[in-house]
Amino acid sequence: MQMDYRILLQEENDAVRERYELSMERIRSMDTEEMGLPYGCYFKKVSAFIRRIERLAKRVEETGLSGEDGLEGTSLTLEALQEENYALYQDILPENYRESFANPDYAVEVLGDGYGQLLSFLYTEIRADIVYAFEMRLMNITILNELFLEVYNLFAQAWEEGKNAPLEQLIKDSLYWFVSDYAEVTVDWRIREGLDPALSFGTDIVMKRDLTDLRYLYAYGEYVSETEIKLASFMNSLPQETIDQMASTYTEGFRKGFQVMGRDLKKKRTVVVEFQLGFERMIRRAVEYFREMGLEPICYRAAVESVNRRANGRRGYYGTSPNKQYDYDHRYDSALYMGNAFKERKLAVLRSAYETYRKEAAWCAGPALVETFGEEGFAPENKKAALALNAHQEALTLAYANESRQIVNQYMPGDETSFTIIAFPKPEIGPDFEAVFRETIRINTLDYEKYQKIQQCIIQALDEAGYVLITGRDGNETSMKVALHPLRDREKETNFENCVSDVNIPLGEVFTSPILKGTEGLLHVKNVYVEDYQFRNLRMVFKDGKVTEYSCGNFEEAGAAGDAGNDKGAGAAGNDKDTGDARRQGQALVKQVIMRNHDWLPLGEFAIGTNTTAYAVARRFSIGDKLPILIAEKMGPHFAVGDTCYSFAEDSPMYNPDGREVIARDNEISLLRKTDMSKAYFSCHTDITIPYSELGDIKAVRADGSRIDIIRQGRFVLEGTEELNEALDEADDGAAGLDCE
């Protein structure tokens, strides 16, 4: 049996133990000290949290190093574990967050502007101690303890001198140098845990726990909600053949990705497995299938420290967020330290880490993701007290993303790896959860040969065209012209990839990288789900393939309603000023989530989705607004802003099943890689779909101006595609029935 990976950390933990114990002793003594108000309340609150972490770490270490597994070696009942989990996360749960120092608004209200943001950041970083304790990473707990004491001593010294508080800059300096100096700890670990299967904390839970005993969910240290409990229980209720089918579809999609792209999977030894807690039974079977392919799983946790967290979404394994507003409030905590020097520092550490783990990087085949859908769209509140990037910091963040991706590509070339993504519903989707889950399995396993033939008919027509026209209907104002690459020999070349069930599951799309010059128009969608956000009335204007304007109506309805006290912060009183504020907030949300803080982005992809079966299911259960883009992109034409689908692999030939080469792998921007790599990529690719119900026509326009109708008023009319309308008719019949009710 493989040794508990935490024993691998015993030497490191022993080396730092004296510092750990001294820092804990000092923090315990703070409970009896006189502290100046209002800051004393903060330090007592945070020190109490750290003492809770000390008790947790002691329990985990004793059970882990005694040969037990850290949970089943204790007498803790499920109820006791639930109480402990609640106690660890209660401070940031929505019902308590209003008066939490993790809430920037509350921290500023109590501690003052400037100090509040800094101390809220510190507390948020310290909350990462929860997972550090479960993983027995004493170094990380120790350095946070020492930072906390350093900041406390600044206040204590100020009180001794008769001052209310130290200079803000002194606190900011302490926080900055902590993040910068310890990047070699935090960033290096982040790279290693995504490449090294020896760091098997998550894998051990998946493969060794008794998954029928739901106590296993609490072994991660993640927040465990009713979602995880219901998911795990539901997975346990499924017959083994269903689990096998789910896992096989997922792993075979990964294998087929290598096959379709002509890449050698036999050279690889590891695969990164990403999932939400609750899916462990499927993941366990998938790991067994991956091992049959010669791939060892790497299961790493979604990042918890600011220096590694993503502003949008999470990667790795994770539980339900205890509070999305908390995540949103701290999405730009890097504003505290991002600058020219820090950007270069982090890049240097990243480069050093990949050099250290270059062998592991070369062995990694890529990620296999299990995504989820079904929860209500998140309507964030934009808080003035929350840290925000200035224009210079935004530019540095984008530059870091671009340069870091180039570093990663040196050690993990994009033309040597692949990926796969599959999605399943969560219980939050409603009372039809089990039925939707069964339908999702059906959608994920449709007959790829049938769709491949139908999609080939669409590609043949599109390859006659110089550009494509796409229009909306029934309130959708889309009017787009998409320019296509000229084909020298249509017998050997094509513009569109025939995509079935490999890297993107479910099947059902043909896609291309458009020419930017001549691509123009308005893209409009009434509702679309991107990341964790549901966008209403999303509008994007393109000129020569580049986004020049964008907006959404997320904040306008509440603004008109005059709901100044709306906890979700969608808007305020309905007057001209508030209408302007709502528009600016909408633009800011689009820029953050879709534009990824770029001022402009090119159109990296145009596609036509053919999975009308998925569309029919969405209509039948009224879940179209809850589907992830992974499924939604197959339910109509979609447009992706950012990089092409072939970024960092443009020079690797790609062939369709009919043997023709897909030549549309570049656009005018990606071609800049040949002269200036920094101008060629944006490190993002975000899909936006027009559903069939809002779709008017898709017409392929030949050089002589003649047109080929692919879709007319939301129906496939091209010869060879008519079968796709059966599901659309079913969807309309179902919708009409619902309307009659």
C-alpha positions, 0 to 999 in steps of 0.5 A, a space after each residue: 500500500 502506498 504510504 500516506 503522502 503526508 508522511 512525505 512531508 514529515 521532514 519538512 514539517 519537522 524542520 519547521 515545527 519549532 517555528 510553528 509551535 512558537 508562533 502558536 504559543 504567541 498567538 495563544 497568549 494574545 487572548 489575555 492581552 489588552 488591545 486597542 479598539 477597534 483593531 483588538 476585535 479583529 485580532 481576537 477574532 482571527 487568533 481564535 480562528 488560528 487556534 481552531 486550526 491548531 486543534 484541527 492540525 493536531 487531530 489530522 497529524 495524529 491520525 495520519 502519522 499513526 498509520 490511520 487515514 486521518 478520518 476513519 481512525 477517529 471516533 468522529 461521527 458524520 454529525 460531528 464532522 458536519 459540525 466541524 465543517 460548519 464551524 470552519 466555514 461559518 464566518 463566510 457563509 451568506 448568513 454570517 458574511 455581513 459581519 465577517 472581517 473577510 467581508 471588505 465592506 464590514 472590515 472597512 466599516 469597523 476598521 476604517 478605509 485602507 486598514 479594512 482592505 488590508 486586514 480583510 486580505 490578511 484574514 482571507 489568506 489565513 483562511 487557507 489554513 483550513 486546507 493546509 491543516 488537512 494536508 498537513 502543510 505546517 510550513 504554510 500555516 507557520 508562515 501565515 502565523 508569522 505574518 499575522 504576528 508581524 502585523 499584530 506587532 505593528 499595531 502593538 508598537 503603535 499602541 505603546 506609542 499612544 497611536 491608534 494604528 501604525 502607518 498603512 504603508 507598513 502593513 502593506 509592505 508586510 503583506 507585499 513582502 510575504 507574498 513575494 518572498 514566499 512565492 517560492 513556497 506557494 507557486 512552486 507547490 502549485 506547479 508540483 501538485 499539478 504534475 507530481 502524482 506522489 502528492 496523492 492527497 486527493 487521489 488517496 481519498 478517491 481510491 482508498 476511502 469507503 465511498 458508501 460512508 459519506 464521512 469521506 467527503 469531509 476528509 478533503 477540508 473543502 466546504 461540504 454542502 447539501 449538494 455534495 451529500 446529495 451527489 455522493 448519495 445519488 452516485 452510490 445509488 447508480 448501478 455499476 454499469 451506469 458508472 462504467 458508462 459515465 467513466 468510459 465516455 469520459 476517459 475514451 474522450 480523452 484517448 480519442 483526443 490524442 487519436 484525432 489530433 495524431 498525438 502519441 499517448 504512449 509517451 505520457 504517464 500522467 493525467 490531471 483529473 478535475 472534478 467536484 466533490 460527490 463524483 468520487 465513485 465515477 472518478 474512481 472508475 475513471 482512474 482505473 480506466 486511465 491506469 489501463 491506458 498507462 496514465 497515473 492520476 493527478 488530483 490537485 485542489 483548487 487554489 486557496 491562496 491569492 497568488 494562485 487563485 483564478 479571478 474566474 472559476 476554479 480548476 482542480 477538485 473542489 466543493 461548492 463555494 460557501 459564498 460566491 460573493 466572498 469569492 467575488 469580493 476577493 477576486 482581485 486581491 492581487 491588487 495589493 501586490 501586483 506591480 512590475 517587480 512582482 510580475 517578474 518575480 512570479 515569472 521567475 519562480 514559475 520558470 524555476 518550478 517548471 525547470 525543477 519538474 520538467 520531467 513530470 511536465 513532459 510526462 503529463 498528458 493534459 487535463 480531464 475535467 468533469 464540470 457541473 451545472 444546475 445552480 442559479 446564476 450568480 448576481 454579484 454585488 460590486 463593493 467599493 471596499 473590495 480591492 480592484 486592479 488599476 489599469 497598469 495592474 490589469 495590463 501587468 496581469 494580462 502580460 503575466 498570463 501571456 508570458 506564463 503560458 509561453 513558459 508552460 508551453 516550453 515544458 508542456 508543448 500544446 501540440 503534445 498534450 490534449 484534454 477532455 471535458 464532460 458535464 453533469 447536473 447538480 441537485 440544484 437543477 431542481 426536482 427533475 435532477 435524476 431525470 436530467 442526469 439520465 438524459 445528460 448521460 444519453 446526450 453524452 453518449 449519442 451515436 457519433 457516426 451519425 452526427 459525423 455524417 450529418 456534419 460533413 454535409 454542413 462542412 461541404 456547403 460551408 467550404 463553398 463559401 467566402 463568408 457566412 451570414 448569421 441572423 437572430 429572430 424573435 427579439 434576438 438582434 444578431 446580425 453577423 458576417 463571418 469571413 472564411 479562409 480561401 481554400 486552394 483545393 477543396 478536395 484536400 482542404 477544409 475550413 471546418 473541423 468535424 467535431 464529435 465526442 472526443 475532447 468536448 463531450 457531448 458531440 455536435 459541432 463544426 468549427 473554424 478560425 475565421 479571418 478577422 478582416 471582413 468579420 463584423 456585426 452585432 452578436 446578441 443573446 438574451 440569456 447565456 451562462 458563462 463561468 458562474 454568471 448568467 448574462 442577460 441581453 449580452 451584446 458584442 459589436 465586431 469590426 474586422 473581427 475584433 470586439 469594439 463594444 460590449 454590454 449586458 443588462 444584468 444590472 438594469 432590471 433592478 435599477 429600474 425597480 429601485 431596489 436599493 437594498 437588494 442584497 445581490 447588488 444588481 442595481 439601485 434607484 431607477 433614474 438616469 444616474 442609476 441607469 448609467 451606473 447599471 450600464 457601467 457595471 454591466 460593461 465591467 462584468 463583461 470585461 471581467 468574465 468574458 473579455 478577461 480584462 482585455 480592452 479588445 479581443 478577436 473572434 477566435 472561433 465560429 461554430 455551428 452546433 448540431 446537438 438538437 437532442 440536448 436542446 430538446 432536453 433543455 426545453 423539456 425541463 426548462 433548464 436552458 439558462 442553466 446549461 454550461 457552455 460545454 453543452 450550450 455551444 452544441 445547441 446553436 451557432 456559437 462565437 468564441 472571443 480570444 484565442 483560436 482553438 489551435 493556440 500553440 498548436 497551429 503548425 501541427 496539421 489537423 485532419 477530418 475523418 474524410 482525410 482533408 486537412 483543416 487549414 483554418 488554424 490561424 488568424 491575423 493575430 495568431 500569425 504574429 507569433 512568428 514575429 512577436 509572441 507577446 502579441 499573438 495570444 490572449 490566454 482566454 477563449 470564451 464561447 457565446 451561443 445563440 440558442 435555436 429558439 433565437 436563431 434566424 438564418 445561417 447562410 453560406 455565401 459564395 464568391 459570386 454572391 449566391 447563397 446556400 441556406 444551412 438553417 432557415 428560421 431556426 430549422 436545418 434546411 440543408 440536404 442531409 441535415 433534416 434529421 436534426 429537426 426531429 428533436 427541434 420539433 419535439 422541443 417545440 411540441 413540449 414547449 407548446 404543451 408547457 405554455 398550454 398548462 
